[in-house]
Amino acid sequence: MAPRQNFVGLVVSQGKMAKTVKVRVQTKTYEPKIHKEILKRKDYLVHDEGDLCKEGDIVRIQQIPKISARKYFAIAEIKVNRGQQFAQYEELARNKVKQEEEQKLQDFVDQKNQFTSIVTQIEDLRKLDQIANRAQSAEDSGARQALLAEINDIKTKYSIDSWPSTKPILPLEINHQEHELTEMEKRRANISTILDKLMAEEHSEKRTEILAQVSTTPADQLKKHTVKNLLRKYVMNPNNECPVAY
């Protein structure tokens, strides 16, 4: 009885057929016409009973009695479990994207809540002004005391010592947010000009300094499109000073 054939090959496709993978086997053969060894590749449909193999695995396949017209090999051994490693990396990547999306959603909710809080504060302070004016002109002492109680409630809520107050309560915070939004809009409108300047040779030193802050990979090893994306992310952060005039 002839010995069963055994080959070592690479899983190039899986998941398209039940319990079946495609394995590419590369062999050397002597070509007499050119008097030289050449590489030949052949793909085999291979039975994978447990659906264990992944694309990228290096496997040993062994000849078996024909299962179908094209399938007469089966997985005998997974020699290098590279495909499982790729699958793990893909899973990690998917989880990271999911976490980033969840963080973005949480940031949006936080910003929305912060905005709602600011609107509520503005309404309360406007109400405080109205009540203070009414209290000054109130002739009935009972009504005046009720208005003063409302004033004290609002002052306590926002830790206001006196009203009108000489201390900034909301304007600085609101102005800071308005400044950030305005600055982001200006940078977004001029981002092409900013990036063109940063990519120019005259700003190479500044460019390298920024890349050192935002990337662990040396600047000279980064591809051009990666550099531009990193610079764009840096510039569009309003907390970072724009490195060039625009």
C-alpha positions in Angstrom: 0.0 0.0 0.0 1.4 3.4 -1.0 2.2 5.8 1.8 -0.2 8.6 2.4 0.9 12.0 1.0 1.8 14.7 3.5 2.3 18.4 2.8 3.0 21.5 4.8 1.1 24.5 3.6 -0.6 27.8 4.5 -4.3 28.3 5.1 -5.4 30.9 2.6 -9.1 30.7 3.0 -11.6 29.5 5.7 -15.2 29.9 6.6 -16.6 29.8 3.1 -17.5 26.1 3.3 -18.4 24.0 6.3 -15.5 22.0 7.8 -13.3 23.0 4.8 -10.3 25.2 4.4 -8.1 26.0 1.4 -4.4 25.3 1.9 -1.7 26.5 -0.4 1.3 24.2 -0.7 4.5 25.4 -2.3 7.0 22.9 -3.6 10.3 23.0 -5.5 10.6 21.1 -8.8 13.3 20.8 -11.3 12.4 22.2 -14.8 14.5 20.4 -17.4 13.7 23.0 -20.1 15.5 25.7 -18.2 17.7 23.5 -16.1 16.6 25.2 -13.0 14.6 24.6 -9.9 11.3 26.5 -9.8 8.6 27.0 -7.2 5.2 25.6 -7.8 2.0 26.4 -5.8 -1.1 24.3 -5.6 -4.2 24.9 -3.6 -6.0 22.0 -1.9 -9.5 21.8 -0.4 -8.8 20.3 3.0 -11.2 18.7 5.5 -11.1 20.5 8.9 -13.5 18.5 11.2 -13.4 20.9 14.1 -13.3 24.2 12.1 -10.1 25.0 14.1 -8.0 26.5 11.4 -7.8 30.2 10.6 -6.3 32.1 7.7 -2.6 32.4 8.2 -2.1 29.1 10.0 0.7 26.8 8.8 -0.6 23.3 8.8 0.3 19.7 7.8 -2.2 18.0 5.6 -2.5 14.3 5.0 -4.2 12.4 2.2 -7.4 10.6 3.1 -10.1 8.6 1.2 -12.0 11.0 -1.1 -14.8 12.9 0.6 -15.7 14.7 -2.6 -14.3 15.2 -6.1 -12.0 17.9 -4.9 -11.5 17.0 -1.2 -9.1 14.2 -0.4 -6.9 15.8 2.3 -7.5 16.5 6.0 -5.8 18.6 8.6 -3.3 16.4 10.4 -1.6 19.1 12.5 -1.6 22.9 13.1 2.2 23.6 13.1 2.0 27.4 13.6 -1.1 28.9 15.0 -0.6 32.3 13.3 -4.2 32.6 12.2 -5.5 32.4 15.8 -3.1 35.3 16.7 -4.5 37.3 13.8 -8.0 36.6 15.0 -7.0 37.8 18.5 -5.5 41.0 17.1 -8.7 41.6 15.1 -10.8 41.0 18.3 -8.6 43.5 20.2 -8.9 46.0 17.4 -12.7 45.6 17.4 -12.9 46.0 21.2 -10.7 49.1 21.0 -12.9 50.7 18.3 -16.0 49.9 20.5 -14.4 51.5 23.5 -13.5 54.6 21.6 -17.0 54.9 20.3 -18.4 54.4 23.8 -16.0 57.1 25.1 -17.1 59.5 22.3 -20.7 58.9 23.2 -20.0 59.4 26.9 -18.1 62.7 26.0 -21.1 63.8 24.0 -23.5 63.1 26.9 -21.2 64.9 29.3 -21.0 67.9 27.1 -24.7 67.9 26.6 -25.2 67.7 30.4 -22.7 70.5 30.9 -24.5 72.7 28.4 -27.9 72.0 30.0 -26.4 72.9 33.4 -25.1 76.2 32.1 -28.4 77.0 30.5 -30.1 76.2 33.9 -27.6 78.5 35.7 -28.3 81.3 33.3 -32.0 81.0 33.8 -31.6 80.9 37.6 -29.4 84.0 37.5 -31.9 85.8 35.3 -34.6 84.8 37.7 -32.5 86.1 40.6 -32.2 89.5 38.9 -36.0 89.6 38.4 -36.7 88.6 42.0 -34.2 91.1 43.4 -35.9 93.9 41.5 -39.3 92.8 42.7 -38.1 92.5 46.3 -36.8 96.1 46.2 -40.1 97.5 45.0 -42.3 95.2 47.2 -44.4 97.2 49.7 -45.9 94.2 51.5 -43.4 92.9 54.1 -44.7 89.3 53.8 -44.3 89.3 50.0 -40.8 90.8 50.4 -39.7 88.1 52.8 -40.9 85.4 50.4 -38.9 87.0 47.6 -35.8 87.3 49.8 -36.2 83.6 50.7 -36.2 82.7 47.0 -33.1 84.9 46.5 -31.3 83.1 49.3 -32.1 79.7 47.9 -30.5 80.6 44.5 -27.5 82.3 46.2 -27.0 79.1 48.3 -27.3 76.9 45.2 -24.5 78.7 43.5 -22.5 79.8 46.6 -23.0 83.5 45.9 -22.2 85.7 48.8 -24.0 88.8 47.6 -26.1 89.9 44.6 -25.3 91.7 42.4 -22.0 89.9 42.6 -18.6 91.3 41.7 -17.1 87.8 41.3 -17.4 86.0 37.9 -19.9 83.2 38.1 -20.6 82.1 34.6 -19.2 84.5 32.0 -15.6 83.3 32.2 -16.6 79.6 31.7 -19.0 80.5 28.9 -16.5 82.8 27.2 -13.9 80.0 27.4 -16.2 77.6 25.7 -17.2 80.1 23.1 -13.5 80.8 22.4 -12.8 77.1 22.0 -15.7 76.7 19.6 -14.7 79.8 17.6 -11.0 78.7 17.4 -12.0 75.2 16.3 -14.2 76.6 13.5 -11.4 78.9 12.4 -8.9 76.0 12.3 -11.3 73.7 10.6 -11.9 76.3 7.8 -8.1 76.8 7.4 -6.9 73.3 8.0 -5.5 72.8 4.5 -3.4 75.9 4.8 -2.2 75.0 8.2 -1.2 71.5 7.2 0.6 72.7 4.0 2.7 75.1 6.1 3.5 72.4 8.7 4.5 69.9 5.9 6.9 72.5 4.4 10.6 72.2 5.0 10.8 75.5 6.8 8.7 74.1 9.6 10.4 70.7 9.8 11.7 71.4 13.3 8.3 72.3 14.6 6.7 69.3 12.8 9.2 66.9 14.4 8.5 68.4 17.8 4.8 67.9 17.5 5.2 64.3 16.2 7.4 63.5 19.1 4.5 64.5 21.4 1.8 62.6 19.7 3.6 59.4 18.4 6.0 56.9 19.7 7.3 56.1 16.2 10.2 58.3 15.0 9.1 61.0 12.6 11.4 59.7 9.8 9.7 56.3 9.9 6.1 57.7 9.5 4.4 57.8 6.2 3.4 61.1 4.8 -0.4 60.5 5.2 0.2 59.4 8.8 2.1 62.5 9.5 -0.7 64.7 8.1 -3.3 62.8 10.2 -1.3 63.2 13.4 -0.7 66.9 12.7 -4.4 67.4 11.9 -5.4 65.8 15.2 -2.9 68.0 17.1 -4.1 71.2 15.4 -7.8 70.5 15.9 -7.3 70.2 19.6 -8.2 73.7 20.9 -6.0 73.1 24.0 -2.9 73.1 21.7 -1.6 76.4 20.4 -1.7 76.5 16.6 2.0 76.1 15.5 1.7 78.3 12.4 -0.1 81.5 11.5 -3.1 81.2 9.2 
